């Protein structure tokens, strides 16, 4: 079973969901806004993908942070920021067994699935 993490109104998440459905891939969708995000889940994402890749510095949410919040980032600070504001997380995240894919590219999904 695959799990797709993201936010339902995100365009990239919509593309990933459409691709999965068009290719008859059974998956569970986990919406950060509706279903929440635990520290354990985010820690797993960081372990597999790194906080540097997960943190979306081009997002509106990032631009709304203070310069103090944006500075001197490390794993702990990034984790705290992403838990407080899940829209800071790049999406979607597809989890397939022990493989983690960040973002959506049809070629990557094709290779993994």
C-alpha positions in Angstrom: 0.0 0.0 0.0 1.2 3.4 -0.9 0.6 6.6 1.0 0.6 10.1 -0.6 1.1 13.0 1.8 0.2 16.5 1.0 -2.5 19.1 0.9 -5.6 18.4 -1.3 -5.7 21.8 -3.0 -2.0 21.8 -4.0 -1.7 21.6 -7.8 1.3 19.2 -7.7 -0.5 16.9 -5.3 -3.5 17.0 -7.7 -1.2 15.9 -10.6 0.2 13.1 -8.5 -3.2 11.9 -7.4 -4.4 12.0 -11.0 -1.4 10.0 -12.2 -1.9 7.4 -9.5 -5.6 7.0 -10.3 -5.0 6.9 -14.1 -2.4 4.1 -13.5 -4.7 2.1 -11.2 -2.3 2.5 -8.2 -4.1 2.0 -5.0 -3.0 4.6 -2.4 -4.1 6.3 0.8 -4.1 10.1 0.8 -3.0 11.8 4.0 -3.8 15.5 4.0 -1.6 17.5 6.4 -4.3 20.0 7.1 -7.1 17.5 7.7 -5.2 14.5 9.1 -2.4 16.4 10.9 1.3 15.6 11.0 3.0 14.0 13.9 6.6 14.6 15.0 7.3 10.9 14.3 6.0 11.1 10.7 8.0 14.3 10.0 11.1 12.8 11.6 10.8 9.8 9.3 10.5 12.1 6.3 13.6 14.0 7.4 15.6 10.8 7.9 14.7 9.6 4.4 14.7 12.9 2.5 16.6 15.5 4.7 15.1 18.6 6.1 16.9 20.7 3.5 14.9 19.1 0.7 11.6 19.0 2.6 11.6 22.7 3.6 10.0 24.6 0.7 11.8 28.0 0.7 9.9 29.2 -2.3 6.5 28.8 -0.6 4.2 31.7 0.5 4.4 30.2 4.0 8.2 30.6 4.0 8.0 34.2 2.9 5.6 34.9 5.7 8.1 33.8 8.3 10.3 36.4 10.1 13.9 36.7 9.2 14.7 35.3 12.7 12.6 32.2 12.0 14.3 31.8 8.6 17.9 32.1 9.9 20.2 29.7 11.6 18.3 26.6 10.5 19.2 23.2 11.7 17.3 19.9 11.9 15.5 20.8 15.2 14.5 24.3 14.1 13.3 23.1 10.7 11.3 20.3 12.3 9.6 22.7 14.7 8.8 25.1 11.9 7.3 22.4 9.6 5.3 20.9 12.5 3.8 24.3 13.3 3.2 25.2 9.6 2.9 22.0 7.4 2.5 24.1 4.3 6.3 24.7 4.6 6.8 21.1 3.5 7.4 20.4 -0.2 4.8 18.1 -1.6 3.7 15.6 -2.4 5.6 12.9 -0.5 4.9 9.4 -1.8 5.8 6.6 0.6 6.1 3.1 -0.9 7.3 0.6 1.6 10.7 2.0 2.6 11.0 4.3 -0.4 10.2 8.0 -0.2 9.7 10.3 -3.2 9.4 14.0 -2.8 7.6 16.1 -5.4 5.9 14.7 -8.5 7.5 13.6 -11.7 5.7 11.0 -13.8 9.0 9.3 -14.7 10.0 8.8 -11.1 6.6 7.4 -10.2 6.8 5.0 -13.1 10.2 3.7 -12.0 9.1 3.3 -8.4 5.7 1.7 -9.1 
